[in-house]
Amino acid sequence: MGPDEAYYCVNAQGTLTFEAVAEAGALASKLPGYRPGMNALWDLREADLTGLDRKALERLSEVIRQHPARLGAKIAIVVVRDVDYGIMRMWQVYGEDAPQNRRVFAKITDAQAWLRESV
């Protein structure tokens, strides 16, 4: 990722837990070229989200609210399974009052286009 990139990307595989997602989010700020408020693409196409229950989704939303440096950032989530799409839509609803704009996508090209759009 260079300083001219519109977003950074997190790729996840396997069964996701609250702890794994929170750790990945914390590590993202240490990526070369990371800037506060930078947009993010979470590629979860190879991940299983069924381990994220309502409580975990609420906790993840709370973690994101506590990062003012992410104010105004766009977060694109890409999933392929219907069940994962539903789980991420619940997460999106739990975080409607968060300072970031979150969207869930089934196609990575749609997510990338959205992240490159002007705010």
N, C-alpha and C positions, 0 to 999 in steps of 0.2 A: 504494500500500500504506500503510495507516494502522497505528498502534500496536495496534489491536484485531484486526488480521488474524492468522489462524492460521498463515499461510505466505506466502512470497514465490514468485513464478512466473518461470521462465526459459523463453522460447520460442525454439526453434532451428529453422532451416531449412537446407536444402542438405546437402552432405556434411560430416559432422563429423570432426574430427581430434582427437588428444590435445591439441594446443596450443589449439584453439578452445574445447574444453570446459573446460580448466584456466583459460583467460582469463575465460570467462563465470563460472565459479565464484568467481574472485578479485574480479570486478567486482560480484558480487551483494552482497558485504559493504558496498559503498558505496551501496546503494540507500537512499533515504529511508525511515525506519521500520524498517530492518533491526536486529535484536537478535541477540546471540550465542545460539546454540542454537535459532534460529528454524527451523521446518520449511520444506521447499522442495518445489515442484512443478516438475519439468522436463518441459515439454510438447515432446516430440520427434516429434509426429505428422507434421510436415512435413520431418523430417530423414532423411537416409540415414546409417545407422550402419555400413554395410559397410566403411568405412575404418578402423574401430576393431578392430585385431587383438588377439590375446591379450596381447601386450606393452603395448599402449596401455591396455587394461583394467586390467592389473596396476599400471601407473604411475598411473592415475587413482585406484585404490584406495589406493595409497601416499600420494598427495597428500591425500586425505580423512583418512587416519589422522593426518596431521601438523597437523590443525586442532582442537586441544582445545576451542576455543570452540564447536565444533559438537557437543560431547558430548550425546548423548541426542536429537538432532534426528531427525526423520523426513524421509526423502527419497523422494518418489514420482516415478517415471518413467512417462510415458505414451507408448506407441508404438502404431502400428496394423498394421504389417507383421509377419508371423510371423518373418522373419529378424531384424528389429530386436528383437523380443521375446526371441528366443534369445540375441542378443548381450548384451542388458541383464541377462538371467538369469545369464549367465556373469559379468558384472561384479558382480552381487549375490553370487554364490558367492565370487569372489575377495576380496570385502570383508566376509566373515562375521565377522571379528574387528575390524572397524572400530567406532568408538564411536557410529555412527549406525545407525538402523534404516532399511533400504532395501527398497522393494517396487516391482515392475514391474506396470503396469496396461495393459489394452487400452482401458478406458473412462475418460475424464477425470472423470466424475461419481463413479466408485468411488474414484479417487485423492483427489479433493477431500473426500469423506466420511471416508476414512481419516485424512487430515491434520487434520481437525477433531475427531477422536476424542480423548478424554483419554488421556494417556500412562499 
